[in-house]
């Protein structure tokens, strides 16, 4: 316990840049490479409409064990109110999960679909990781929505697995 107190004391006295450097130094390049492979497998599973490989990316094949949450911005909520008057910004419903997404949105559709990732940031200590990035969802090459996406991953005996996904949804910028 005394080592923990000593670390806490040093942490309190250390400038923020020293602490940030210590945290950043934990990103083992091998882990970052493996996590990037999960990101790419997620992307290609969507493009290829590959449900089996998509499901393998998650910590459990039971969607109750994986957080899957979207948040709409003000403009999107206002637009959706025209169709669904009681729409809310944050909605959690049982069928909103990664299995539903792959079944209804990706695998079932005939149009090409792709999620484009930009500005990917990975932070890991070798056991847990966060990945966040800007994204655009393209349907038949046209942007359907965009926003920020954040994942949490855990390192399992079978490699890195996604345990939570949250994202914001914004309507495409009007070209008019």
C-alpha positions as CSV (number, residue, x, y, z in Angstrom):
1,X,0.0,0.0,0.0
2,X,2.9,2.4,0.6
3,X,4.0,2.1,-3.0
4,X,0.5,3.2,-4.1
5,X,0.6,6.2,-1.7
6,X,4.0,7.1,-3.0
7,X,2.7,6.9,-6.7
8,X,-0.3,9.0,-5.8
9,X,1.9,11.6,-4.1
10,X,4.3,11.8,-7.1
11,X,1.3,12.0,-9.4
12,X,-0.1,15.0,-7.5
13,X,3.1,16.8,-7.7
14,X,4.0,16.0,-11.3
15,X,3.2,18.4,-14.0
16,X,0.4,17.2,-16.3
17,X,2.7,16.7,-19.2
18,X,4.8,14.2,-17.2
19,X,1.7,12.2,-16.4
20,X,0.5,12.3,-19.9
21,X,3.9,11.1,-21.1
22,X,3.7,8.2,-18.7
23,X,0.3,7.2,-19.9
24,X,1.2,7.5,-23.6
25,X,4.3,5.4,-23.0
26,X,2.0,2.5,-22.1
27,X,0.9,2.2,-25.7
28,X,2.9,-0.9,-26.7
29,X,3.3,-0.8,-30.5
30,X,2.4,-4.5,-30.7
31,X,-0.9,-3.8,-29.0
32,X,-1.6,-0.8,-31.2
33,X,-1.0,-2.9,-34.3
34,X,-3.4,-5.6,-33.0
35,X,-6.1,-3.0,-32.1
36,X,-5.7,-1.4,-35.6
37,X,-6.4,-4.9,-37.0
38,X,-9.7,-5.0,-35.1
39,X,-10.6,-1.5,-36.5
40,X,-9.8,-2.7,-40.0
41,X,-11.8,-5.9,-39.5
42,X,-14.8,-3.9,-38.3
43,X,-14.6,-1.8,-41.4
44,X,-14.1,-4.6,-43.9
45,X,-16.9,-6.7,-42.2
46,X,-19.3,-3.9,-43.0
47,X,-18.1,-3.4,-46.6
48,X,-18.2,-7.2,-47.2
49,X,-21.4,-7.6,-45.2
50,X,-19.7,-10.4,-43.3
51,X,-21.8,-11.2,-40.2
52,X,-19.6,-14.1,-39.0
53,X,-16.4,-12.0,-38.9
54,X,-18.2,-9.0,-37.5
55,X,-19.6,-10.9,-34.6
56,X,-16.1,-12.3,-33.8
57,X,-14.9,-8.8,-33.0
58,X,-17.0,-8.5,-29.9
59,X,-16.3,-9.9,-26.4
60,X,-19.5,-11.9,-26.4
61,X,-22.0,-13.2,-28.9
62,X,-24.7,-12.2,-26.5
63,X,-25.4,-8.5,-27.2
64,X,-26.5,-8.0,-23.6
65,X,-22.8,-8.0,-22.7
66,X,-21.8,-5.3,-25.1
67,X,-22.8,-1.6,-24.8
68,X,-24.1,-0.3,-28.1
69,X,-25.3,3.3,-27.9
70,X,-26.0,6.2,-30.2
71,X,-26.7,9.8,-29.5
72,X,-28.3,12.1,-32.1
73,X,-27.5,15.8,-32.3
74,X,-30.1,18.6,-32.0
75,X,-30.6,19.1,-35.7
76,X,-31.1,15.4,-36.4
77,X,-33.6,15.1,-33.5
78,X,-35.5,18.1,-34.9
79,X,-35.7,16.5,-38.3
80,X,-36.7,13.1,-36.9
81,X,-39.5,14.7,-34.9
82,X,-41.3,15.2,-38.2
83,X,-41.6,11.4,-38.5
84,X,-41.5,10.3,-34.8
85,X,-42.9,13.1,-32.6
86,X,-41.6,11.6,-29.3
87,X,-38.1,10.9,-30.6
88,X,-35.3,11.5,-28.0
89,X,-31.6,12.3,-28.3
90,X,-30.5,9.2,-26.3
91,X,-32.6,6.1,-26.9
92,X,-31.8,2.7,-25.5
93,X,-34.0,-0.1,-26.7
94,X,-33.4,-3.9,-26.5
95,X,-33.0,-4.4,-30.2
96,X,-30.4,-1.7,-30.6
97,X,-27.3,-3.8,-30.6
98,X,-24.5,-4.9,-32.9
99,X,-26.4,-8.0,-34.1
100,X,-29.4,-6.0,-35.2
101,X,-27.1,-3.5,-36.9
102,X,-25.3,-6.2,-38.9
103,X,-28.6,-8.1,-39.7
104,X,-30.9,-5.1,-40.6
105,X,-28.5,-2.4,-41.8
106,X,-25.6,-4.2,-43.3
107,X,-26.1,-7.8,-44.3
108,X,-29.8,-7.3,-45.4
109,X,-29.2,-4.4,-47.7
110,X,-28.3,-4.7,-51.3
111,X,-26.6,-1.3,-51.6
112,X,-22.9,-0.9,-50.9
113,X,-22.2,0.3,-47.4
114,X,-19.0,1.6,-45.8
115,X,-17.9,3.2,-42.6
116,X,-15.0,5.6,-43.1
117,X,-12.7,6.2,-40.1
118,X,-10.6,9.4,-39.7
119,X,-8.3,10.6,-37.0
120,X,-8.0,7.3,-35.1
121,X,-6.7,7.6,-31.6
122,X,-5.7,4.5,-29.6
123,X,-4.9,4.4,-25.9
124,X,-4.0,1.1,-24.2
125,X,-2.2,-0.3,-21.2
126,X,-2.0,-3.7,-22.8
127,X,-5.1,-5.1,-21.0
128,X,-7.8,-2.5,-21.9
129,X,-8.0,0.0,-24.7
130,X,-10.0,2.9,-26.0
131,X,-10.3,3.7,-29.7
132,X,-12.0,6.9,-30.9
133,X,-12.3,8.5,-34.2
134,X,-14.4,10.6,-36.6
135,X,-16.5,8.6,-39.0
136,X,-18.9,8.8,-41.9
137,X,-21.4,6.2,-42.8
138,X,-21.7,5.9,-46.6
139,X,-24.6,4.1,-48.3
140,X,-24.1,3.6,-52.0
141,X,-21.3,6.2,-51.8
142,X,-23.6,8.9,-50.2
143,X,-23.0,10.1,-46.6
144,X,-26.0,9.0,-44.5
145,X,-24.6,10.4,-41.2
146,X,-21.4,11.2,-39.5
147,X,-20.0,11.9,-36.1
148,X,-17.6,10.7,-33.4
149,X,-17.3,7.1,-32.4
150,X,-15.6,5.6,-29.3
151,X,-14.9,2.0,-28.4
152,X,-13.6,0.1,-25.4
153,X,-11.8,-3.1,-25.9
154,X,-10.4,-5.8,-23.6
155,X,-7.6,-8.2,-24.3
156,X,-8.9,-11.7,-24.0
157,X,-7.3,-15.1,-24.5
158,X,-8.5,-14.8,-28.1
159,X,-7.1,-11.3,-28.7
160,X,-8.6,-7.8,-28.5
161,X,-12.4,-7.7,-28.4
162,X,-14.9,-4.8,-28.4
163,X,-16.9,-4.5,-25.2
164,X,-18.6,-1.1,-25.9
165,X,-19.4,1.2,-28.8
166,X,-20.9,4.6,-28.5
167,X,-21.3,7.2,-31.2
168,X,-22.9,10.5,-32.2
169,X,-25.0,10.8,-35.3
170,X,-25.2,14.0,-37.3
171,X,-27.0,14.5,-40.6
172,X,-24.8,15.2,-43.6
173,X,-24.0,18.9,-44.2
174,X,-26.5,20.3,-46.7
175,X,-24.9,21.0,-50.1
176,X,-27.5,23.7,-50.9
